[in-house]
Amino acid sequence: MKAKQTYSVEFKEQALSKVLQRGSRTVASVADELNMNLLTLRKWMRGSAAANRSLGSGHAKRPEDWSLKERLLALQESHGLVDEALNAWCRERGLFAHHLAQWRVDFCAVVGTGSRRENAQEVRDLKQANVQLQRELNRKEKALAEAAALLVLQKKYRALFEGEAE
């Protein structure tokens, strides 16, 4: 059985920098060059990526993982930037300009809707108005049906008695 190899912190940092600057080479070729196990190098890479994500505090994470506060701050920071400056700012944070545009639309939509209580009250008022209109419509339909029935009876009466008058 092979003894477990221990590496110094300096060697680990050097190996990670070689992997990051490897260009078109594979991670396996870098591991062979350093005479170390590929799985160990990949484990270090995962650990390094997780550490970078936790240090980034909002940077280099998926746009959908940003909190509302972070999104608002990003919109404030990027306000006024155009073209290349905006794209450079977005690249630094792992975003695209269309993410900022969508966030802006989302914030504007939330502001325009008002509070939930106002919306709930508005829905209740509309339902009540709808019920009243339905009642009025039913009453008018009954009156119309009654008027139509009276007209039919009037025509029949005239037809019946006009025939007798002659």
C-alpha positions as CSV (number, residue, x, y, z in Angstrom):
1,M,0.0,0.0,0.0
2,K,1.3,3.5,-0.9
3,A,1.9,5.9,1.9
4,K,-0.1,9.1,2.0
5,Q,1.8,12.0,0.4
6,T,1.7,15.4,2.2
7,Y,2.2,18.6,0.4
8,S,3.3,22.0,1.6
9,V,1.1,25.0,1.4
10,E,3.5,26.6,-1.0
11,F,3.4,23.6,-3.3
12,K,-0.4,23.5,-3.2
13,E,-0.6,27.2,-4.2
14,Q,1.9,26.7,-7.0
15,A,0.0,23.7,-8.3
16,L,-3.3,25.7,-8.3
17,S,-1.7,28.6,-10.1
18,K,-0.3,26.2,-12.7
19,V,-3.8,24.7,-13.2
20,L,-5.4,28.1,-13.6
21,Q,-2.7,29.2,-16.1
22,R,-2.6,25.8,-18.0
23,G,-4.1,27.2,-21.2
24,S,-5.2,24.4,-23.5
25,R,-3.6,21.7,-21.4
26,T,-5.6,19.3,-19.4
27,V,-5.7,19.1,-15.6
28,A,-4.3,15.5,-15.9
29,S,-1.3,16.7,-17.8
30,V,-0.5,19.3,-15.1
31,A,-0.9,16.6,-12.4
32,D,1.5,14.4,-14.3
33,E,4.0,17.3,-14.7
34,L,3.8,17.9,-10.9
35,N,4.1,14.1,-10.3
36,M,0.9,14.1,-8.2
37,N,-2.4,12.3,-8.1
38,L,-5.1,13.9,-10.4
39,L,-7.9,13.4,-7.9
40,T,-5.9,15.3,-5.2
41,L,-5.4,18.2,-7.6
42,R,-9.1,18.3,-8.5
43,K,-10.0,18.2,-4.8
44,W,-7.7,21.3,-4.3
45,M,-9.4,23.0,-7.2
46,R,-12.9,22.4,-5.8
47,G,-11.7,23.7,-2.4
48,S,-10.2,26.8,-4.0
49,A,-13.3,27.5,-6.0
50,A,-15.5,27.2,-2.9
51,A,-13.2,29.6,-1.0
52,N,-13.2,32.1,-3.8
53,R,-17.0,32.0,-3.9
54,S,-17.3,32.6,-0.2
55,L,-14.8,35.5,-0.3
56,G,-16.5,37.1,-3.3
57,S,-19.6,38.2,-1.3
58,G,-21.9,38.5,-4.2
59,H,-19.4,38.3,-7.0
60,A,-18.9,35.3,-9.3
61,K,-22.1,33.7,-8.4
62,R,-25.1,33.0,-10.6
63,P,-27.4,36.0,-11.2
64,E,-30.4,34.2,-9.8
65,D,-28.6,33.7,-6.5
66,W,-28.2,37.4,-5.9
67,S,-30.4,38.8,-3.1
68,L,-32.7,41.7,-3.6
69,K,-30.3,44.0,-1.7
70,E,-27.3,42.9,-3.8
71,R,-29.4,43.4,-7.0
72,L,-30.4,46.9,-6.0
73,L,-26.7,47.8,-5.1
74,A,-25.6,46.4,-8.5
75,L,-28.2,48.5,-10.3
76,Q,-27.0,51.6,-8.4
77,E,-23.3,50.9,-9.1
78,S,-23.9,50.2,-12.8
79,H,-26.3,53.2,-13.3
80,G,-24.9,55.5,-16.0
81,L,-22.4,53.0,-17.4
82,V,-22.7,52.3,-21.1
83,D,-21.3,50.0,-23.7
84,E,-17.7,48.9,-22.9
85,A,-17.7,50.3,-19.3
86,L,-20.9,48.5,-18.5
87,N,-19.7,45.2,-20.1
88,A,-16.4,45.4,-18.1
89,W,-18.3,46.1,-14.9
90,C,-20.6,43.1,-15.6
91,R,-17.7,40.8,-16.4
92,E,-16.0,41.6,-13.1
93,R,-19.2,40.4,-11.3
94,G,-20.1,37.5,-13.5
95,L,-23.2,39.2,-15.0
96,F,-24.5,40.2,-18.3
97,A,-26.2,43.5,-19.2
98,H,-29.5,41.8,-19.8
99,H,-29.5,40.6,-16.2
100,L,-29.3,44.2,-15.0
101,A,-32.1,45.2,-17.4
102,Q,-34.3,42.4,-16.1
103,W,-33.7,43.3,-12.5
104,R,-34.6,46.9,-13.3
105,V,-37.9,45.8,-14.9
106,D,-38.6,43.5,-11.9
107,F,-38.0,46.4,-9.4
108,C,-40.2,48.7,-11.4
109,A,-43.0,46.1,-11.6
110,V,-42.9,45.6,-7.8
111,V,-43.0,49.4,-7.1
112,G,-46.0,49.8,-9.5
113,T,-48.2,47.2,-7.9
114,G,-48.8,48.8,-4.6
115,S,-49.3,47.0,-1.3
116,R,-51.1,43.7,-0.9
117,R,-53.8,45.2,1.4
118,E,-54.7,47.8,-1.2
119,N,-54.9,45.1,-3.9
120,A,-57.0,42.8,-1.7
121,Q,-59.4,45.7,-0.9
122,E,-59.6,46.5,-4.6
123,V,-60.4,42.9,-5.5
124,R,-63.2,42.8,-2.8
125,D,-64.7,46.1,-4.2
126,L,-64.6,44.7,-7.7
127,K,-66.3,41.5,-6.6
128,Q,-69.0,43.4,-4.8
129,A,-69.6,45.6,-7.8
130,N,-69.8,42.5,-10.0
131,V,-72.4,41.0,-7.8
132,Q,-74.5,44.2,-7.9
133,L,-74.2,44.4,-11.7
134,Q,-75.3,40.7,-12.0
135,R,-78.4,41.4,-9.8
136,E,-79.3,44.4,-11.9
137,L,-78.8,42.4,-15.2
138,N,-81.0,39.6,-13.9
139,R,-83.8,42.1,-12.9
140,K,-83.6,43.8,-16.3
141,E,-83.7,40.4,-18.2
142,K,-86.8,39.5,-16.2
143,A,-88.5,42.8,-17.1
144,L,-87.6,42.4,-20.8
145,A,-89.0,38.9,-20.8
146,E,-92.2,40.2,-19.2
147,A,-92.4,43.1,-21.8
148,A,-91.9,40.6,-24.6
149,A,-94.6,38.3,-23.2
150,L,-97.0,41.3,-23.0
151,L,-96.3,42.3,-26.6
152,V,-97.1,38.7,-27.8
153,L,-100.3,38.7,-25.8
154,Q,-101.3,42.1,-27.2
155,K,-100.7,40.9,-30.8
156,K,-102.8,37.8,-30.1
157,Y,-105.6,39.8,-28.5
158,R,-105.7,42.2,-31.5
159,A,-105.7,39.4,-34.0
160,L,-108.5,37.6,-32.1
161,F,-110.8,40.6,-31.7
162,E,-110.0,42.3,-35.0
163,G,-111.3,39.2,-36.7
164,E,-114.6,39.4,-34.7
165,A,-115.1,43.1,-35.4
166,E,-115.4,42.5,-39.1
